[in-house]
Amino acid sequence: MSQVDPVPEVTARPYRTRVPLRWSDMDAYGHVNNVQYLRLLEDARVIGFREWFGTDRSLLDSGVIVSRHEIEYVAPLTYRPEPIEVDMWVTGVHGAGFNLGYAVRDPESLGKTVYAVAETGLVLYDFAASRPRRLTPQDREILAQHAGDSVAFRWSRR
């Protein structure tokens, strides 16, 4: 399937990480099930946040929750032993959170197929106080280093 590259122009190359597929990701139709894409995106976030924010000051440790997901499936992905790659970038920042854009794709060594594009809303959260917490200036600075345009969804009005 031919597709215009959904990865936007960003201030720097989008963060890219490899995420392995699991045999159990497949459904009865022989392709990676749609709900497994959420796990692939989560795995990419966990890996990326360690690199972006460091292991001693992780957003994951201080509290972050998912507020929304939007996924557009572009091509079927079947299980294979080679991992997929996930491009990830920041599409927006607000007082207590931010949005991440993604492209789930083949590694360059395997081709140029994009399987899905997605966006996740994340909110920093203080679990002890049971309320959102504001981004720090340091968080904003790190997120700005990975800023890019909105995800190029084909089927929405954006």
C-alpha positions as CSV (number, residue, x, y, z in Angstrom):
1,M,0.0,0.0,0.0
2,S,1.5,3.3,-1.0
3,Q,1.2,6.1,1.6
4,V,2.5,9.6,2.1
5,D,4.9,9.6,5.0
6,P,2.8,10.5,8.0
7,V,5.8,11.6,10.0
8,P,5.7,15.4,10.1
9,E,8.6,17.8,9.9
10,V,10.0,18.1,13.3
11,T,12.7,20.3,14.9
12,A,14.9,17.2,15.0
13,R,14.5,13.7,13.6
14,P,11.7,12.0,15.5
15,Y,12.8,9.7,18.3
16,R,12.9,6.2,16.9
17,T,13.0,2.9,18.8
18,R,12.6,-0.8,18.0
19,V,9.9,-2.8,19.7
20,P,9.7,-6.6,19.3
21,L,6.5,-8.3,18.2
22,R,5.2,-11.3,20.2
23,W,3.6,-14.4,18.7
24,S,0.6,-13.8,20.9
25,D,0.1,-10.4,19.2
26,M,-1.6,-12.2,16.3
27,D,-5.3,-12.6,16.1
28,A,-7.5,-15.2,14.3
29,Y,-6.9,-13.3,11.0
30,G,-3.1,-13.8,11.2
31,H,-2.2,-10.2,11.8
32,V,-1.3,-8.1,14.8
33,N,-4.5,-7.4,16.6
34,N,-5.6,-3.7,17.0
35,V,-5.4,-3.7,20.8
36,Q,-1.8,-4.9,20.6
37,Y,-0.9,-1.6,19.0
38,L,-1.6,0.1,22.3
39,R,1.1,-2.2,23.9
40,L,3.5,-1.4,21.1
41,L,3.0,2.3,21.7
42,E,3.3,1.9,25.5
43,D,6.6,0.0,25.0
44,A,8.0,2.8,22.8
45,R,7.0,5.4,25.4
46,V,8.6,3.5,28.3
47,I,11.9,3.1,26.3
48,G,11.7,6.7,25.0
49,F,11.0,8.4,28.3
50,R,14.0,6.7,29.9
51,E,16.2,8.2,27.2
52,W,14.4,11.6,27.2
53,F,14.1,12.1,31.0
54,G,16.8,9.8,32.3
55,T,16.4,6.8,34.6
56,D,16.7,8.7,37.9
57,R,13.9,11.2,37.0
58,S,11.4,9.3,35.0
59,L,7.9,10.7,34.3
60,L,6.8,7.1,34.7
61,D,8.0,7.1,38.4
62,S,6.6,10.5,39.2
63,G,3.1,9.7,37.7
64,V,1.7,10.0,34.2
65,I,-1.6,8.6,32.9
66,V,-3.1,8.2,29.5
67,S,-6.0,10.5,28.8
68,R,-6.8,9.4,25.2
69,H,-5.6,7.4,22.2
70,E,-6.3,7.8,18.5
71,I,-5.0,5.2,16.1
72,E,-5.4,4.9,12.3
73,Y,-4.5,1.6,10.8
74,V,-2.7,1.9,7.5
75,A,-1.6,-1.6,6.5
76,P,-1.9,-5.1,8.1
77,L,1.1,-6.1,10.2
78,T,1.8,-9.8,10.5
79,Y,4.1,-11.5,13.1
80,R,7.8,-11.7,12.2
81,P,10.9,-12.2,14.4
82,E,12.3,-8.7,13.4
83,P,11.0,-5.9,15.5
84,I,9.0,-3.0,14.2
85,E,10.1,0.6,14.7
86,V,8.1,3.3,16.3
87,D,8.8,7.0,15.6
88,M,7.6,9.2,18.4
89,W,7.4,13.0,18.8
90,V,5.6,15.6,20.8
91,T,2.5,17.1,19.1
92,G,1.4,19.5,21.8
93,V,2.1,20.6,25.4
94,H,-0.4,22.0,27.9
95,G,-0.4,22.9,31.6
96,A,-0.6,19.4,33.0
97,G,0.4,17.2,30.1
98,F,1.3,16.7,26.5
99,N,0.4,14.7,23.3
100,L,2.6,12.3,21.5
101,G,2.5,11.3,17.9
102,Y,3.7,8.0,16.5
103,A,4.3,6.1,13.3
104,V,4.6,2.3,13.5
105,R,6.7,1.2,10.6
106,D,9.2,-1.2,9.2
107,P,12.9,-0.6,10.0
108,E,14.6,0.9,7.0
109,S,16.4,-2.4,6.4
110,L,13.1,-4.1,5.7
111,G,11.3,-1.4,3.7
112,K,9.1,1.7,4.1
113,T,5.8,0.4,5.1
114,V,3.9,2.4,7.7
115,Y,1.4,0.2,9.6
116,A,-0.3,2.8,11.8
117,V,-0.2,6.4,12.9
118,A,-1.4,7.3,16.4
119,E,-1.6,10.0,19.0
120,T,-1.7,9.6,22.8
121,G,-2.7,12.3,25.3
122,L,-0.8,12.0,28.6
123,V,-1.5,13.8,31.9
124,L,1.0,14.2,34.7
125,Y,-0.7,12.9,37.8
126,D,-0.1,13.1,41.6
127,F,-1.5,9.9,42.9
128,A,-1.1,10.9,46.5
129,A,-3.2,14.0,46.0
130,S,-5.5,12.4,43.4
131,R,-5.1,15.2,40.9
132,P,-3.1,16.3,37.8
133,R,0.1,18.2,38.4
134,R,1.8,20.8,36.3
135,L,4.7,20.3,33.9
136,T,8.0,21.7,35.3
137,P,10.1,24.0,33.2
138,Q,12.6,21.2,32.9
139,D,9.9,18.8,31.5
140,R,8.8,21.5,29.0
141,E,12.4,22.0,27.8
142,I,12.9,18.2,27.3
143,L,9.5,17.9,25.4
144,A,10.4,20.9,23.2
145,Q,13.4,19.0,21.9
146,H,11.1,16.4,20.4
147,A,8.4,18.8,19.1
148,G,6.7,18.2,15.8
149,D,3.5,18.8,13.9
150,S,0.2,17.0,14.4
151,V,-0.2,13.5,13.2
152,A,-1.3,13.2,9.6
153,F,-4.5,11.2,10.1
154,R,-6.2,10.5,6.8
155,W,-9.8,10.2,8.1
156,S,-10.1,13.1,10.5
157,R,-10.5,16.7,9.8
158,R,-7.1,17.7,11.1
